[in-house]
Amino acid sequence: MTINGFNAPSTAVYVGLQYWAYNGTGHALFSSPMLTQTAQSTGYMPDTGNVVSAGEIDGSVINGSTINGTTFHGGDIISNSNNTSNFYPFTIESSGKTSTTFFNSMDALRTEMSGGGLRTMYRAINASGSQYEAYDGNFSGDTISLNSGFTNGKDMSFSQSVSGNQLTGQVVISPLNGLHLWGSTQSIHFSGLQMNGTGITFNSYGNIIADQASTWWRVTNFSGSDIANFGTDTAGSNVIQFNRELDIGNFHINTGHTFTSADNGAIHFAMGKGGAADIYAGAVNYTSLVKSSLLSVKQDVKKADTAYWAQLVNSIDLATYQYKTDDNTSHLRLSSIVDDVNATKQWQLPDVFISRDENGKLSGVDDSVLLNATLATVQEQQKQISALNGHLLELEAKLNG
């Protein structure tokens, strides 16, 4: 419908047009568009700053600089049986909160933004056992929090938060407190330049866990020089290397082949069950050799039979030899022999002089026993010498008498 030749009264604030077409049932039908301004409507000049008040405005395009309202919805109510709260795909509330919601057969997702914060929510539609999987992401000005867990029952209204006893894992990033990991599933993984499992992982306890194909975890200085290398291969071929002095309490190990007692105290090698541990070494250079021989730590102490020990010492077969690892510059060696080759021993060495390891296997000569047996032999020989001197004096007296 077109109206020509209409001039609005000079006192008019706005111009309204009403058009009814009765269909015989008492209902009014409106044509679209309701008002079209044409070149013929020169008498009507639209004013600005007016307000359109109505229950509902239907149209494809609304143009304007400012739209004030209570609630704005994008689309229709989501058609899904789990949408029990009648969410729309997109909603702007009068408080300024903006939200988007999505449902499918497996998942329910919702994002809410308001007051400088953003919250994302995931809720499982189907239960895993007796729990419904759930995730929350919270983003504020100074904190990013990512929570994993579950809800008590199906939470299709997104009214439960993944926190407290419903929390199974959490990652918090903050410029105030740094990075915080909580939960057995939380970790930081460094994959390096490859994606085939050659990196390492820091778990939520701070432990370092190597990938299956990882070989080294290194500590280097700014110039790239190695400070420490930790072998991480599953075969155990790569060792742990320290390229600087290693200080463990008062025990210092440096790169100059030196073990140092920092407080000048003695260094003890002990067994976990108590007592001193055996030490295996090559040539040992020392300024003093001390054997613990305190009476307070001994029992069944008896005076030694020097004749018996002298007899044992004199039964020893001595041999000269060289070790198989010696070269042509090695000197000739002399000692007793522990025969660990022949079932019928070819070299005589009383068992009391033989040392065995913790498994009872022959390991060598017990020089401590042998040294004291040699001392007993010297004492026994001194007795014999003294006796011979006495006989000699008696013979001299008879000859001179």
Secondary structure as GFF3:
##gff-version 3
##sequence-region A 1 401
A	DSSP	beta_strand	72	74	.	.	.	ID=ss1
A	DSSP	beta_strand	90	92	.	.	.	ID=ss2
A	DSSP	beta_strand	98	103	.	.	.	ID=ss3
A	DSSP	beta_strand	107	114	.	.	.	ID=ss4
A	DSSP	beta_strand	117	124	.	.	.	ID=ss5
A	DSSP	beta_strand	132	139	.	.	.	ID=ss6
A	DSSP	beta_strand	144	151	.	.	.	ID=ss7
A	DSSP	three_ten_helix	164	166	.	.	.	ID=ss8
A	DSSP	beta_strand	167	174	.	.	.	ID=ss9
A	DSSP	beta_strand	178	182	.	.	.	ID=ss10
A	DSSP	beta_strand	187	190	.	.	.	ID=ss11
A	DSSP	beta_strand	200	203	.	.	.	ID=ss12
A	DSSP	beta_strand	208	210	.	.	.	ID=ss13
A	DSSP	beta_strand	216	220	.	.	.	ID=ss14
A	DSSP	beta_strand	226	231	.	.	.	ID=ss15
A	DSSP	beta_strand	240	242	.	.	.	ID=ss16
A	DSSP	beta_strand	246	248	.	.	.	ID=ss17
A	DSSP	beta_strand	251	254	.	.	.	ID=ss18
A	DSSP	beta_strand	258	261	.	.	.	ID=ss19
A	DSSP	three_ten_helix	295	297	.	.	.	ID=ss20
A	DSSP	alpha_helix	306	314	.	.	.	ID=ss21
A	DSSP	beta_strand	318	321	.	.	.	ID=ss22
A	DSSP	beta_strand	333	336	.	.	.	ID=ss23
A	DSSP	three_ten_helix	351	353	.	.	.	ID=ss24
A	DSSP	beta_strand	354	356	.	.	.	ID=ss25
A	DSSP	beta_strand	362	365	.	.	.	ID=ss26
A	DSSP	alpha_helix	367	400	.	.	.	ID=ss27
###
